[in-house]
Amino acid sequence: MSIGVASDFSHSRVDLGNVHRLALMLTPTSVGGVREQAGQMAEKLRVILNGQPWPMTVSLQTLFLRRAEDVEPCRLALSEFYGNRMPVTNYVLQPPCEGQSLALEAWAIGGEGVKVEHPYPDVVTVNYDGLNWIYLGGIAVPEGEATAYEQTRAGFRELVRRLDLVGATMGDVVRTWLHQGGITEFEGTTERYRELNRARSDVFDEEQARGTMVVRREDADYYPASTGIGTLCRGFTVGAMALKTVRRDVSLRPLENPQQTSSFQYSANYSAKSPKFSRAMAVLVGDYVTTWISGTASIVRSESVFLGDAAAQTRQSLDNIERLLAPENFARQGMAGVEASLRDLAKIRVYVKRPEDYDACRAVCEERLGAIPAVYALADVCRPELLVEVEGVAFSRCGSRAGTTPYGGEATKGVQAVSVSAGGNS
């Protein structure tokens, strides 16, 4: 697998047998008005989608915005573009690093037997080959008078409600994205991010008590992969992805980094209730694996390292991702024969705390990863001393297990090699 894109408008296509996924990371070249940039972005999106060998449907998208007042113009432009096929859409106040009003990350899918449905606003289901992917978003808890704990709790309770609408539970969730305003600020004597962690833990405990979430399976802790990141507003938003299937050759396995303390084992020095997420979640389907990588920063064991040096922190963040994806790490966590590497990344998001660090962070990413599809956005990271955070998703084969099935399941016919192609300006 290889990905090579030399363009601000970047996309990669992943072919998984007869199913094709498209990751689009679009940043307008113009710094004109928001309507002009939104129109430019929609036209580029149209060109890329129409240029694929198969009809493609966008299922999930995130807009990174400079100003809160730009949400409605973007919503109008997207409504005109999609009509009644609006994907799950998250709007986050994280300005693109190069000065644009907006940037877009979108996921599209197409291929034989793929069925995309929109049962509720900001809920999309994608069904194929016995897999039921569920995308949820647009859950925005405004600032109001609510505390960080109350905002987080309200956001997760709404997520649980929407999952229930489509017959899913928190136990089916693979990945979450949490955007919190004032993430490192204090309410009284407590940091807002610590209150986020307390509320998330309480909701997870409640779901376990209801029997809708099991966090200890096969001697491993199962929490969704996640990103908790700051935004310019003081509200809280939630996006999530879940998977339901009865296929025996499909399994979810959390990944931890041997050089990092698992977040859920952090001491009380970091939070009264530890952050409940896995460093990554691997989804094994037949003989290929998709690895959803959580927000990853410059942390070794549980300590922040390379303080004040954004380039070094970026390198350490990528080192941490590389260790997560290493074959020996998959084997260490019960997945012998599964392998991936940095070159299997289909896209990345890079959150940069200080505008002046953007060039250095991007240079490190391009040196290590090549011209990978990416969005670079200004955002506060969950510790005051952390200057950058990176997340991504990797697609790869199961290596020596190709042609067999993980964990003794029944083989599925027609699962072909994972291949990736990439394209820039058309």
Order of alpha helices (4+ residues) and beta strands (2+ residues): beta-beta-alpha-beta-alpha-beta-beta-beta-beta-beta-alpha-beta-beta-beta-alpha-beta-beta-beta-beta-beta-beta-beta-beta-beta-alpha-alpha-beta-alpha-beta-beta-beta
